[in-house]
Amino acid sequence: MSELTFLSAGAMAEHIRNGEISPVELVEAHLAKIERLNPKLNAFVHVDAARVRREARAAEVAVADRKKSGVVGEVLGPLHGVPISIKSSLEVAGLRCESGTRLRAGFVPTHEAPVVARLKNAGAIVLGVTNTPELLMAWETDNLLHGRTNSPWNLERTPGGSSGGEAAAIAAGMSAGGVGSDGGGSIRVPAHFSGICGLKPTPGRIPATGHYPVSSGPFALIGVVGPMARTVADLKLLFEVMQGPDDGDTCAAPVPLRWPSHEEARKLKVGYFEDDGRTPVTPETRAAVCTAAEALRRAGFQVQPFHPAGLEEARQLWKKFFVMSGGMLIRPMFRGREHELSPILKQFLEWYAAEPPLTAETFLDAWIRRDTLRAEFLAQMRKNPIVICPAAAIPAFRHGERRWQIEGKAVNYLDAWSYTEWFNLIGNPAAVVPVGRSPQGLPIGVQIVGRPWEEEQVLTVAAALENECGAWRRPPIV
């Protein structure tokens, strides 16, 4: 039964439609995997096994009814009977939505976030919700409410954050795929650390309605909800179900699905850079980007070196939007309850306090500079509508580490993730695909970046890269 949990989500759905796998059998395999591995990994924070089994039986009945009726064609949803997981910062009726903080301990919503409703309408079965750092403000998953999440590649290392529980669950075969969120790399860094795939969409392409912290104000410009899975094909499947406007999302726009043809895709020009000239990356990270560039050349793409201007300013502006705005919102929430701060969130607030305070004037200036920089960056992408680069400076780090030596230079915690933060500020869609390995055997992902609203191009290039560089690999702790 354990082998069933490593099928792709697409294969699971196909086998269920064909009557080759029962939804009950598939759910039981996942629940058994969770029971065995979750005590080691601490990826799930709430699983309602009784409800999951009821939904699996109902899904099985639907398959049987379809067979009896003799109906031919796609009647069942594209994810019918497929067990998935949801980051615990998104509302799932009947499951905890605590975002890793004691301030929301025990909160259980009575309704679904739009993306959750869409996945369920497509037939998916939600196994449970997964762990996050407190209020999502870290690249390591740990909190005082549920504790630390460990990587299935090495229990002494983190699967990343803030969608770390989601990444660990998917990588270990405890979930076929799921939903994360990303305001500064929180889908892409865990995907990179955990050896899976993840997509940060354009703000508004997939609704962030029902997410906590709420995606509004400056956070609506940088924070998104997106799919995570073991294969690019599953990312595409999840994306098709999840995408589309919602009135509750400030950035929503009615963008139709449009997958490029083979001929259109091969005309895309791809630019790449191995580092930004400021924050060095490990040699294996550099090698993974070069491997990806060569792989796309073999696949027929035009690939050339490309170093976009404005990256350092984007990093600085992202800090104003994420760190400074985040600190301004979070600090008052804990007034009189400072003792309930997790160490990771306390450290985040210390970074906030160390920066010059934002005034209305300085924040307005940052917003205008962000818009100007975005226009300049997108103008550069006219020649290279796809850009590949590192997802982070390092592979998965040991729990609690905050500083690293790379090429004789010290790399601090916030700097290591600048490779993802730029694209939150500018609003580009970006995917991560596993490509290489570190000397310790840890996964190394490569980031594929596109122009706003062109997720289909990003995922098409990601699929070509995955096809050239090999499929997902099992972590050792499964």
C-alpha positions as CSV (number, residue, x, y, z in Angstrom):
1,M,0.0,0.0,0.0
2,S,2.9,2.3,0.6
3,E,3.7,2.3,-3.1
4,L,0.3,3.8,-3.8
5,T,1.2,7.0,-2.0
6,F,4.1,7.6,-4.4
7,L,2.0,7.7,-7.5
8,S,1.4,11.1,-9.1
9,A,-1.9,12.7,-8.3
10,G,-2.7,12.5,-12.0
11,A,-2.0,8.7,-12.0
12,M,-4.1,8.3,-8.9
13,A,-7.1,10.0,-10.5
14,E,-6.7,8.0,-13.7
15,H,-6.5,4.6,-11.8
16,I,-9.6,5.6,-9.8
17,R,-11.6,6.5,-12.9
18,N,-10.6,3.2,-14.5
19,G,-11.6,1.2,-11.4
20,E,-8.0,0.0,-10.9
21,I,-7.6,1.7,-7.4
22,S,-10.3,2.3,-4.9
23,P,-10.5,5.7,-3.2
24,V,-10.8,3.9,0.1
25,E,-7.7,1.9,-0.6
26,L,-5.8,5.0,-1.5
27,V,-7.0,7.0,1.5
28,E,-6.1,4.1,3.9
29,A,-2.6,4.0,2.4
30,H,-2.1,7.7,3.1
31,L,-3.5,7.5,6.6
32,A,-1.2,4.6,7.3
33,K,1.8,6.6,6.0
34,I,0.8,9.5,8.1
35,E,0.5,7.3,11.2
36,R,3.9,5.9,10.6
37,L,5.8,9.0,9.6
38,N,4.1,12.0,11.1
39,P,5.6,11.3,14.6
40,K,9.0,11.8,13.0
41,L,8.3,14.6,10.6
42,N,5.5,16.5,12.4
43,A,4.1,17.7,9.1
44,F,0.4,17.4,9.8
45,V,-1.2,19.3,12.7
46,H,-4.8,18.1,12.3
47,V,-6.1,15.0,10.5
48,D,-9.7,14.0,10.7
49,A,-9.5,10.3,9.8
50,A,-13.1,9.5,10.3
51,R,-14.2,12.3,7.9
52,V,-11.6,11.3,5.4
53,R,-12.8,7.7,5.4
54,R,-16.4,8.9,4.9
55,E,-15.5,11.0,2.0
56,A,-13.4,8.1,0.5
57,R,-16.4,5.8,0.7
58,A,-18.6,8.4,-1.0
59,A,-16.0,8.8,-3.7
60,E,-16.0,5.0,-4.2
61,V,-19.8,4.9,-4.5
62,A,-19.6,7.6,-7.1
63,V,-17.2,5.5,-9.2
64,A,-19.4,2.4,-8.8
65,D,-22.5,4.4,-9.8
66,R,-20.7,5.7,-12.9
67,K,-19.7,2.2,-13.9
68,K,-23.3,0.8,-13.4
69,S,-24.8,3.6,-15.5
70,G,-22.4,2.9,-18.4
71,V,-21.7,6.6,-18.8
72,V,-18.7,7.2,-21.0
73,G,-16.5,10.3,-20.7
74,E,-15.2,12.6,-18.0
75,V,-18.0,12.7,-15.5
76,L,-15.9,12.5,-12.3
77,G,-13.8,15.5,-11.3
78,P,-10.2,15.6,-12.4
79,L,-9.0,14.9,-8.8
80,H,-11.8,12.4,-7.8
81,G,-10.6,10.5,-4.8
82,V,-7.1,12.0,-4.7
83,P,-5.9,12.6,-1.1
84,I,-4.3,16.1,-0.7
85,S,-3.2,18.4,2.2
86,I,-3.7,22.1,2.9
87,K,-1.4,24.5,4.7
88,S,-3.0,25.4,8.1
89,S,-3.1,29.1,7.1
90,L,-6.1,28.4,4.8
91,E,-9.6,27.9,5.9
92,V,-10.8,24.3,5.6
93,A,-14.2,23.7,7.3
94,G,-13.9,21.5,10.3
95,L,-10.0,21.6,10.4
96,R,-7.8,23.9,12.4
97,C,-6.6,27.2,10.8
98,E,-4.1,28.4,13.4
99,S,-1.2,29.6,11.2
100,G,1.1,28.3,13.9
101,T,0.2,30.9,16.6
102,R,-1.2,30.5,20.1
103,L,-3.3,33.6,19.3
104,R,-5.5,31.3,17.1
105,A,-5.1,28.1,19.1
106,G,-8.1,25.9,18.5
107,F,-9.7,28.0,15.8
108,V,-11.7,25.9,13.4
109,P,-13.5,27.6,10.5
110,T,-17.0,26.6,9.4
111,H,-16.5,27.4,5.7
112,E,-13.9,26.8,3.0
113,A,-11.4,29.1,1.3
114,P,-12.2,29.3,-2.4
115,V,-9.2,27.2,-3.4
116,V,-10.2,24.5,-1.0
117,A,-13.8,24.5,-2.3
118,R,-12.5,24.3,-5.9
119,L,-10.3,21.3,-5.0
120,K,-13.1,19.5,-3.2
121,N,-15.5,20.2,-6.1
122,A,-12.9,18.6,-8.4
123,G,-13.1,15.5,-6.2
124,A,-10.0,15.9,-4.0
125,I,-10.2,14.5,-0.4
126,V,-8.5,16.7,2.2
127,L,-6.5,14.5,4.5
128,G,-5.7,17.3,6.9
129,V,-3.8,20.6,7.5
130,T,0.0,21.1,7.8
131,N,2.4,22.9,10.1
132,T,3.8,26.4,9.6
133,P,6.0,28.8,11.5
134,E,4.2,31.3,13.7
135,L,2.2,33.6,11.4
136,L,4.3,32.3,8.5
137,M,7.2,34.7,9.1
138,A,10.1,32.3,8.7
139,W,11.8,29.9,6.3
140,E,11.9,27.2,8.9
141,T,8.8,25.6,10.3
142,D,8.6,25.6,14.1
143,N,6.2,27.1,16.6
144,L,5.1,26.9,20.3
145,L,1.7,25.5,19.3
146,H,2.7,22.3,17.4
147,G,6.5,22.2,17.5
148,R,9.1,21.7,14.8
149,T,8.7,20.0,11.4
150,N,11.6,17.9,10.2
151,S,12.8,17.2,6.7
152,P,12.2,13.7,5.2
153,W,15.7,14.0,3.8
154,N,17.4,14.5,7.2
155,L,15.5,14.9,10.5
156,E,18.2,17.3,11.7
157,R,17.3,19.7,8.9
158,T,14.3,21.8,8.0
159,P,11.9,21.3,5.1
160,G,11.7,25.0,4.9
161,G,9.0,27.6,5.6
162,S,6.5,28.8,5.7
163,S,4.9,26.0,3.8
164,G,7.3,23.5,5.4
165,G,4.7,21.1,6.7
166,E,3.1,20.9,3.3
167,A,6.5,20.3,1.6
168,A,7.4,17.5,4.1
169,A,4.0,15.8,3.7
170,I,4.2,15.8,-0.1
171,A,7.8,14.7,-0.3
172,A,7.3,11.8,2.1
173,G,4.3,10.5,0.3
174,M,1.8,11.4,3.1
175,S,-0.1,13.6,0.6
176,A,-0.4,13.5,-3.2
177,G,-0.1,17.3,-3.4
178,G,-1.5,20.4,-1.8
179,V,-1.7,24.1,-1.2
180,G,0.9,26.5,0.2
181,S,1.3,30.3,0.3
182,D,4.2,32.5,-0.6
183,G,5.1,36.1,0.4
184,G,8.9,35.7,0.3
185,G,9.6,32.3,-1.0
186,S,7.3,30.3,1.3
187,I,6.3,27.8,-1.5
188,R,9.5,27.8,-3.5
189,V,12.1,27.5,-0.7
190,P,10.3,24.5,0.9
191,A,10.0,22.9,-2.6
192,H,13.7,23.4,-3.2
193,F,14.6,22.1,0.3
194,S,12.3,19.1,0.0
195,G,12.9,18.0,-3.5
196,I,9.4,18.7,-4.9
197,C,7.8,21.2,-7.2
198,G,6.0,24.4,-6.3
199,L,4.4,27.3,-8.1
200,K,4.1,30.9,-6.9
201,P,1.5,32.4,-9.2
202,T,0.9,36.0,-10.1
203,P,-1.1,37.8,-7.3
204,G,-4.8,37.3,-8.1
205,R,-4.4,34.3,-10.5
206,I,-5.3,31.9,-7.7
207,P,-7.5,33.5,-4.9
208,A,-5.8,34.1,-1.6
209,T,-9.3,34.6,0.0
210,G,-9.6,32.7,3.3
211,H,-5.9,32.9,4.1
212,Y,-4.6,34.1,7.4
213,P,-2.8,36.5,7.8
214,V,-5.2,38.2,5.4
215,S,-3.8,39.0,2.0
216,S,-4.7,42.7,1.8
217,G,-3.0,46.1,1.6
218,P,0.7,45.8,0.8
219,F,0.6,42.0,1.4
220,A,-1.8,41.6,-1.5
221,L,1.0,42.8,-3.9
222,I,3.5,40.1,-2.7
223,G,1.5,37.3,-1.0
224,V,-0.1,34.4,-3.0
225,V,-1.6,31.0,-2.7
226,G,-0.3,28.2,-4.9
227,P,0.0,24.5,-5.6
228,M,2.8,22.1,-4.4
229,A,3.3,18.6,-5.7
230,R,5.9,16.0,-6.6
231,T,5.7,16.5,-10.4
232,V,5.1,19.4,-12.7
233,A,2.2,17.5,-14.3
234,D,0.5,17.5,-10.9
235,L,1.3,21.3,-10.5
236,K,-0.5,21.9,-13.8
237,L,-3.4,19.7,-12.7
238,L,-3.8,21.6,-9.4
239,F,-3.2,25.0,-11.0
240,E,-6.1,24.4,-13.5
241,V,-8.4,23.5,-10.7
242,M,-7.3,26.4,-8.3
243,Q,-7.0,29.3,-10.8
244,G,-9.6,31.8,-11.6
245,P,-10.8,35.1,-10.1
246,D,-12.6,35.5,-6.7
247,D,-14.3,38.7,-5.5
248,G,-12.5,38.4,-2.1
249,D,-9.0,38.7,-3.7
250,T,-8.0,42.3,-4.2
251,C,-5.7,41.4,-7.2
252,A,-8.2,39.1,-9.0
253,A,-8.5,39.3,-12.8
254,P,-10.4,37.2,-15.3
255,V,-7.4,35.6,-17.0
256,P,-8.3,32.7,-19.3
257,L,-6.3,29.5,-19.3
258,R,-4.1,29.3,-22.3
259,W,-1.4,26.6,-22.7
260,P,1.2,27.4,-25.3
261,S,1.5,25.0,-28.3
262,H,4.8,23.1,-28.8
263,E,5.8,25.5,-31.5
264,E,5.0,28.6,-29.3
265,A,6.9,27.2,-26.3
266,R,10.1,26.5,-28.3
267,K,10.1,30.1,-29.4
268,L,10.4,31.3,-25.8
269,K,13.8,32.8,-25.1
270,V,15.3,31.8,-21.8
271,G,17.8,33.9,-19.8
272,Y,19.7,32.5,-16.8
273,F,22.0,33.7,-14.1
274,E,23.9,31.6,-11.5
275,D,24.0,34.3,-8.8
276,D,23.1,37.9,-8.3
277,G,26.6,39.2,-7.7
278,R,25.8,40.0,-4.1
279,T,24.8,36.8,-2.3
280,P,27.0,33.9,-3.3
281,V,25.4,30.4,-3.8
282,T,26.9,27.0,-3.0
283,P,28.8,25.3,-5.9
284,E,26.1,22.7,-6.3
285,T,23.5,25.4,-6.6
286,R,25.5,27.1,-9.3
287,A,25.9,23.7,-11.0
288,A,22.2,23.0,-10.9
289,V,21.4,26.3,-12.7
290,C,24.0,25.5,-15.4
291,T,22.6,22.0,-15.7
292,A,19.1,23.4,-16.2
293,A,20.3,25.9,-18.8
294,E,22.0,23.1,-20.8
295,A,18.9,20.8,-20.4
296,L,16.6,23.5,-21.9
297,R,19.0,23.9,-24.8
298,R,18.8,20.2,-25.5
299,A,15.0,20.5,-25.3
300,G,15.1,23.1,-28.1
301,F,14.9,26.4,-26.3
302,Q,17.0,29.4,-27.0
303,V,19.1,29.9,-23.8
304,Q,21.5,32.7,-23.0
305,P,23.1,34.3,-20.0
306,F,21.1,37.2,-18.6
307,H,21.7,39.3,-15.5
308,P,18.7,41.6,-14.9
309,A,19.3,45.0,-13.3
310,G,17.6,46.2,-10.2
311,L,17.8,43.0,-8.1
312,E,19.4,44.7,-5.1
313,E,16.8,47.5,-5.0
314,A,14.1,44.8,-5.3
315,R,15.6,43.1,-2.2
316,Q,15.6,46.3,-0.2
317,L,12.0,47.2,-1.2
318,W,10.8,43.7,-0.4
319,K,12.0,44.2,3.2
320,K,9.9,47.3,3.5
321,F,6.8,45.5,2.3
322,F,7.3,42.2,4.1
323,V,9.5,42.8,7.2
324,M,8.5,46.3,8.0
325,S,4.8,46.1,7.1
326,G,4.7,42.7,8.8
327,G,6.2,44.0,12.0
328,M,3.9,46.9,12.1
329,L,0.9,44.6,11.9
330,I,2.1,41.7,14.1
331,R,3.7,43.6,17.0
332,P,0.4,45.1,18.3
333,M,-1.2,41.7,18.2
334,F,1.1,40.5,21.0
335,R,0.9,43.5,23.2
336,G,0.6,42.1,26.7
337,R,1.1,38.6,25.4
338,E,4.8,38.9,24.5
339,H,5.5,35.7,26.5
340,E,3.6,33.7,23.9
341,L,5.9,34.7,21.0
342,S,7.7,31.8,19.4
343,P,11.5,32.3,19.2
344,I,11.3,32.5,15.4
345,L,8.7,35.2,15.4
346,K,10.5,37.1,18.2
347,Q,13.6,37.1,16.0
348,F,11.5,38.4,13.1
349,L,10.3,41.3,15.3
350,E,13.8,42.0,16.3
351,W,14.8,42.4,12.6
352,Y,11.8,44.7,12.2
353,A,12.8,46.8,15.3
354,A,16.4,47.2,14.0
355,E,15.3,48.9,10.8
356,P,14.4,52.6,10.5
357,P,10.6,53.0,11.1
358,L,8.3,53.4,8.2
359,T,6.5,56.7,7.9
360,A,3.6,57.4,5.5
361,E,6.0,59.3,3.3
362,T,8.7,56.6,3.2
363,F,6.2,53.8,2.6
364,L,4.5,55.8,-0.2
365,D,7.9,56.3,-1.8
366,A,8.7,52.6,-1.5
367,W,5.4,51.8,-3.2
368,I,6.1,54.1,-6.1
369,R,9.7,52.8,-6.4
370,R,8.3,49.3,-6.5
371,D,6.0,50.1,-9.4
372,T,8.7,51.8,-11.3
373,L,11.1,48.9,-10.7
374,R,8.5,46.4,-11.8
375,A,8.0,48.3,-15.1
376,E,11.8,48.4,-15.6
377,F,12.2,44.7,-14.8
378,L,9.3,43.6,-17.1
379,A,10.9,45.7,-19.9
380,Q,14.1,43.7,-19.5
381,M,12.0,40.4,-19.8
382,R,10.8,41.3,-23.3
383,K,14.0,39.7,-24.6
384,N,13.9,36.8,-22.1
385,P,10.3,36.1,-21.1
386,I,11.6,33.1,-19.1
387,V,14.4,33.5,-16.5
388,I,16.0,30.6,-14.6
389,C,18.1,31.2,-11.5
390,P,18.7,29.7,-8.0
391,A,15.8,29.3,-5.6
392,A,18.0,30.0,-2.6
393,A,21.7,30.4,-1.8
394,I,21.9,27.1,0.1
395,P,20.2,23.7,0.4
396,A,18.1,22.7,3.5
397,F,19.8,24.0,6.6
398,R,20.1,22.5,10.1
399,H,17.4,23.6,12.6
400,G,18.2,26.9,14.1
401,E,21.1,27.9,11.8
402,R,21.1,31.5,10.8
403,R,24.4,32.2,9.1
404,W,26.6,30.3,6.5
405,Q,30.0,30.7,4.9
406,I,29.9,30.4,1.1
407,E,33.0,31.1,-1.1
408,G,34.6,32.8,1.9
409,K,31.7,35.2,2.5
410,A,29.2,35.2,5.3
411,V,25.6,34.8,4.1
412,N,22.9,35.9,6.6
413,Y,19.5,34.4,7.0
414,L,17.4,36.9,5.2
415,D,19.9,37.3,2.4
416,A,19.9,33.5,1.5
417,W,16.3,33.8,0.2
418,S,16.6,37.0,-1.7
419,Y,16.5,34.8,-4.9
420,T,12.8,34.3,-4.3
421,E,11.9,37.6,-2.6
422,W,12.5,39.7,-5.7
423,F,9.7,38.0,-7.6
424,N,7.2,38.5,-4.7
425,L,7.9,42.2,-4.9
426,I,7.6,42.4,-8.7
427,G,4.7,40.0,-9.0
428,N,6.2,37.4,-11.4
429,P,5.0,33.8,-11.4
430,A,7.8,31.4,-10.6
431,A,8.1,27.7,-10.2
432,V,10.7,25.4,-8.6
433,V,11.8,22.1,-10.0
434,P,14.3,19.7,-8.4
435,V,17.5,19.4,-10.5
436,G,20.6,18.7,-8.5
437,R,21.9,17.3,-5.2
438,S,24.3,18.6,-2.6
439,P,27.4,16.6,-1.4
440,Q,25.2,15.6,1.5
441,G,22.5,14.2,-0.9
442,L,20.1,17.1,-0.2
443,P,17.8,18.3,-3.1
444,I,18.7,21.4,-5.1
445,G,15.9,23.1,-7.0
446,V,16.0,25.6,-9.8
447,Q,13.6,28.5,-10.2
448,I,11.8,29.2,-13.4
449,V,10.4,32.8,-13.6
450,G,7.9,34.2,-16.1
451,R,6.0,37.4,-16.8
452,P,2.8,38.2,-14.8
453,W,-0.2,36.1,-15.8
454,E,1.9,33.7,-17.8
455,E,1.9,30.8,-15.5
456,E,1.2,28.4,-18.4
457,Q,4.5,29.3,-20.0
458,V,6.4,28.9,-16.7
459,L,4.8,25.4,-16.2
460,T,5.5,24.4,-19.8
461,V,9.2,25.2,-19.4
462,A,9.2,23.6,-16.0
463,A,7.8,20.4,-17.5
464,A,10.5,20.4,-20.2
465,L,13.2,20.9,-17.6
466,E,11.8,18.0,-15.5
467,N,11.7,15.8,-18.5
468,E,15.3,16.4,-19.3
469,C,16.6,16.2,-15.7
470,G,14.7,13.3,-14.4
471,A,11.7,12.7,-12.1
472,W,11.1,13.2,-8.4
473,R,13.2,11.0,-6.1
474,R,12.2,9.5,-2.8
475,P,13.7,10.9,0.3
476,P,15.4,8.4,2.6
477,I,13.0,8.8,5.5
478,V,9.8,7.3,4.0
